[in-house]
Amino acid sequence: METKIAIQGIKGSFHHQVAQEYFDHEYDLDECMSFTSLVKSLMENKSQKGIMALENSIAGSIIPNYALIDRNNLHIIGEHYLDIHMNLMALKGQKIEDITEVHSHPMALLQCADFFLQYPNIKLVESGDTAESARRIHDQKIAGVAAIASPIAAKMYDLEILSAGIHTIQSNKTRFVIVKTQNKELPKEEINKASIKFELDDTPGSLATILNVMNNSKLNLTKIQSMPIIETPFQYSFFVDVIFEKYKHFEKAKKILELMTTHFKVLGEYKRGIQ
């Protein structure tokens, strides 16, 4: 039986590109038009694994996805860094002067904002997916409208690239995580990265103390993201990524952190991706 992989978007999307690069076995795709429906696909066992974008080097963290992973008790079992190449594309024969609207996912529009400063007459319209915007232009033969999507989408939906590499900063990477409803994936000796979540009581210096524990336990903190706890104003959850050389260092730190925090949760233990 083939594994079914849930992605946000359709074939030709950046999530589809991650599936092609990350998985070395046969799989089917469950194309989901939102991250919420992707999570639902996993929870209802329509798919066995999911791919979720978590942060971009230009636009920053996709905070709602941290909450989705946490709230639904999903487990991060891997990560993949993808070089993102944003391209402006339209029906063949169109020129950029013919374009009055550009449709794409909000994150794509954000990553290309500087490019459109030189085209104030073009209206930017948010859509559910980069590749879906490209497909719709092709299927409905929509003139005067362009999409921002990957080179794969341009080829797949027979569109002409009007301008390539329009993202603001040329080194544009997105970190994607692979998620499952269960966490049994890798032997301990292969695990060298973990994602954790914790909450602290309102004591001065408590976060500094926790960070010190991580440092003393030979954990290298690579990411920290705070998120408000809705039920308690001005209290925060912290989402942290750490890397380590030996799993036993992380195991030791876990025991200490469980005692020092008010809530402690491991979101995933996995092998770090190549940046």
Steps between C-alpha positions, in 0.01 A plus 500: 500500500636841396543770761266796456664839559287805582630827356373856515419587140497301179752338266755760400495669841808539719358237739482258205865581419596409860317167466697427183833582666441352847334164435691226323204262477173492307216709642162648416418864565206639692477857369363725777411865445574602860722387785187433706372252241850346483487433874146361464628258233756368750258483793244307293775267370437597137875560481787358704742793485473873435730779383464842662696820437615640834727796431643703216829690495327817370146489643582334834308240700159368398369522856154342443674179390683472835157517666352240263780253571473557876123501531456181297790318670681441173861384505778649289696206356723688255579831335601623156640834385393609153649778288198703394502649151205734446404565140240725340307302237206550268344367180741473212525818295430730796743771606538650846339821367181299431468386864248675727479239779737247658357207698694283744526369853543783760851379594608514134363852461684605817830356378469695171366831636802709393473387137147637469594846631603576140154394375252701714222437245506124566252379762628221728234240582540229766409142406518160665804367314775604258453211257119514515518865387714391204266213412192724512657751259579214260167318530285811470732673248500818712679787325632796697554293814831347609599258776806473722608136515788258448671420167342153529151657504579708189604185315215289634230755410659624176548862609768746393738638763489880466760560769706239688635519856282793611534428874646789700815322624660252263592256778139402569453177694198345666519241774239227468425234760370147445225415750317186615248413767759264656866556577665159448720564197875501569741313730646722774850495355374675183316778687693827533227765512186556704209743515355568844235721657491628856332754725649676802367655816527876527835508681769752404785333314317168448560495123869584546529209746342258249734615223792447736388142567493434124849641459636295793339188352690551171190599306539763230188716475423578132152652530278653767146617430260639759122480470242662730295266721147620422351397834761692703580849363870591470609142568682316222579156367847451359570283198868409481719301260825348627773296337742266677777255427374220724142406580593433864573874542145580392356225722678646802381853418140377458489369856624831641272714281194297597566594865576867433209589271126517568420313177751307291438317175717342230360585157752289314835321503660460158803535276590859413462605139776637277473877469 
